[in-house]
């Protein structure tokens, strides 16, 4: 991802969060997350964060179709975001983005992520890719009252 992608990625994230998470956590919490984390300026700032990488999948005409963001925090690799535009779901874009993240972080012992409870499509996707449930939490990240499931899988060491 480059700064030039930030507006398109922001639009993708905002739409994805509204569509996926409004039924699970309510419009107010979704709007707060979109405001605090999914604006173009926040995404550009993420590009400069140490030990993090942002990935974009684009169509042949240059339209942003998917986005992934990963970061190593306190010695743990986290897949913080993986979103694909609805019209491209099932096309393999999510598989490619996940693979790009894992290849980029070869040498890390494992990759972890949080899935908001009720996001069954994401759970099935990650289970298909070798992730196992390792913990249940009462709050997803900093979103109080939104239970989450932590999943993890080992990564290749070479």
Residue pairs with C-beta under 8 A, 6 or more apart in sequence:
1 9
1 43
1 47
1 54
1 55
1 56
1 67
2 47
3 44
3 47
5 56
5 64
6 40
6 41
6 43
6 44
7 40
8 63
8 64
9 40
9 43
9 54
9 56
9 64
9 67
10 38
10 39
10 40
10 43
11 64
12 64
12 66
12 67
12 83
12 85
13 34
13 38
13 43
13 67
13 81
13 83
14 34
14 38
15 85
16 83
16 84
16 85
17 30
17 33
17 34
17 38
18 27
18 30
18 34
19 86
20 119
21 29
21 30
21 33
21 116
21 119
22 30
23 118
24 116
24 117
24 118
24 119
24 146
25 116
25 143
25 145
25 146
29 143
29 145
29 146
33 143
36 42
43 54
46 52
46 54
46 69
47 54
49 71
51 71
51 72
51 73
52 69
52 70
52 71
52 72
53 69
53 70
53 71
53 101
53 104
53 105
54 67
54 68
54 69
55 67
55 68
55 69
55 97
55 100
55 101
55 104
56 64
56 66
56 67
57 64
57 65
57 66
57 67
57 84
57 88
57 93
57 96
57 97
58 64
58 65
59 65
59 88
64 85
65 84
65 85
65 87
65 88
65 91
65 93
66 82
66 83
66 84
66 85
66 88
66 93
66 94
66 96
66 97
67 81
67 82
67 83
67 97
68 79
68 81
68 82
68 83
68 97
68 98
68 100
68 101
69 79
69 80
69 81
69 82
70 77
70 78
70 79
70 80
70 101
70 104
70 105
70 111
71 77
71 78
71 80
72 78
72 105
72 108
76 110
76 112
77 105
77 108
77 110
77 111
77 112
77 155
78 111
78 112
78 113
78 114
79 98
79 101
79 111
79 112
79 113
80 113
82 94
82 97
82 98
82 101
82 113
84 91
84 93
84 94
84 97
94 125
95 129
98 129
101 111
102 111
102 155
102 156
105 111
105 155
106 155
106 156
106 157
106 158
107 155
107 157
107 158
108 155
109 154
109 155
109 157
110 152
110 153
110 154
110 155
111 152
111 153
111 155
112 134
112 150
112 151
112 152
113 126
113 131
113 150
113 151
113 152
114 137
114 140
114 141
114 148
114 149
114 150
114 151
115 122
115 123
115 126
115 148
115 149
115 151
116 140
116 146
116 147
116 148
116 149
117 136
117 146
117 147
117 148
117 149
123 149
123 151
126 151
127 151
129 153
130 153
130 154
131 151
131 152
131 153
132 151
132 152
132 153
133 149
133 150
133 151
134 150
134 151
134 152
135 149
135 150
136 147
136 148
136 149
136 150
137 147
137 148
137 149
137 150
138 145
138 147
139 145
139 146
139 147
139 148
140 146
140 147
140 148
141 148
